[in-house]
Amino acid sequence: METINLPGEELADMRQFYQEELNKTLNRLQHIKSILDKLGSNEQSIQIQITTQQPETAEPPSTGDLPTQAKTRKRKQKRGPKSIWEDLVIKRLRFVDKPLTYEELTDEIMTFGNIAAEKRKNTKQAIVGVIFRLRQRGVKLNTFSAGSKEKYIALKRWFDANGEIKNEYRKLLTAKPKTKKAARKTKPLSKAAMSKSANRLSWTKYVLEMLKTEDKPMLVKTMTERSMQHYNIEKKLYNKTRLAVARSMTQLDKRDKVNRYIVKGTVAGYYGLTDWFDETGQLKKEYYEKIPII
């Protein structure tokens, strides 16, 4: 049997969830058996004999008259502290306001939380555990497929009454099935190929279009990661790519195409289009509210 590897906190939550489900089932079976005994069932005697790691026997109903409504006593288990991953996943989906694949959601959370690249595997495992648990509860979110093996995560309110993703959110899907021909073209660029390609593409035009498309202030770090993903640039060329993006933002700043906004109390500098700022140079409210909480 394949083992699910999850961080300790997520594993404990999942184990507790199924333990509670087992206890509920045992209580239900014990109640049904006691009612059948009172009714003088002629069926073969039923023996319930299940052993759990945490013994918890259900108390049978009183021996008085047959109750009109089944009463069961359940020992309420105290849940541990709520996982911060659940809130983080929900808040990031609300922020981007579109369905995301597991890979995209992992990228979003790692960028937002400034998580080191070497922790990506553990981060994704934690996200998978959170999605699994929330789906089992049937609240807040669900997953769906768009004609390929790729699964998307979406909030419950993005689905219609028939359980299908609404058209306005289906249009926002980013990942597309890859053909064999396309897969051959997506090999990481070598250092020489990247240098040659960088001479051809206009970084200033690309980052300017990125800001217009995202319609929100962005960090140079975020724009660098998006650029590397878009052009499939090798990770070891991160510094060169960041330098190209930073130089482009400096050129655009000199041409009065963009402005830089420093978040008070931090050194985080967010770039935005010039018309996102008022006459005093302050970022307008509707764009300030799009900056992630640090």
RAUR-V78473 format. One record per run of one state. SS is the DSSP state (2 for helix, 1 for strand, 0 for the rest). FROM is the first residue (numbers start at 1). TO is the last residue. If there is no record, write none. Layout:
ss->{SS:SS}
from->{FROM:FROM}
to->{TO:TO}
//
This chain:
ss->{0:2:0:2:0:1:2:0:2:0:1:0:1:2:1:0:1:0:2:0:2:0:1:0:2:0:2:0:1:0:2:0:1:0:2:0:1:0:1:2:1:0:1:0:2:0}
from->{1:8:39:84:97:100:102:114:117:138:141:146:151:156:159:160:165:166:167:171:180:185:189:190:191:201:203:215:218:219:220:232:233:234:235:255:258:263:269:274:277:278:283:284:285:289}
to->{7:38:83:96:99:101:113:116:137:140:145:150:155:158:159:164:165:166:170:179:184:188:189:190:200:202:214:217:218:219:231:232:233:234:254:257:262:268:273:276:277:282:283:284:288:294}
//
